[in-house]
């Protein structure tokens, strides 16, 4: 069987890396908005890194009848998503 293929090399794709941690279990690291736009900043020392609020990537070679677990990391905390600010 073929290994899963993760891809985010398209507009708005933000998967930085996928690491297999079990037979059908993967840890997915998101690229922050800062990573995607870092070329626009000339002074990295004054630019604070921020978490992602979304994810967008594709996965190929999934097998019918198989279950998969994806642990997506790099999201913002729940307070900033649902807070009143």
QUIVENSUL-V628094 format. One line per field, one symbol per residue. ss: DSSP state (h for helix, s for strand, l for the rest). phi: phi as a letter, one per 40 degrees, with the letter a starting at -180 (. if undefined). burial: I if it has 24 or more other C-alpha atoms within 12 Angstrom, else O. Layout:
ss->???
phi->???
burial->???
This chain:
ss->llllssslllllllssssssssllssssssllhhhhhhhhlllhhhlllllslllllsssllllllllssssslsllhhhhhlll
phi->.cccbcaacadgcbccabbcbadbbbbbbcccdcccbcccbcbccccccbccbaaaabbbgcbcgcbbbbccbhcccccccbccc
burial->OOOOOIOIOOOOIIIIIIIOOOOOOIOIIIIIIOIIOOOOOOOOOOOOOOIIOOIIIOOOOOOOOOOOOOOIIIIOOOOOOOOOO
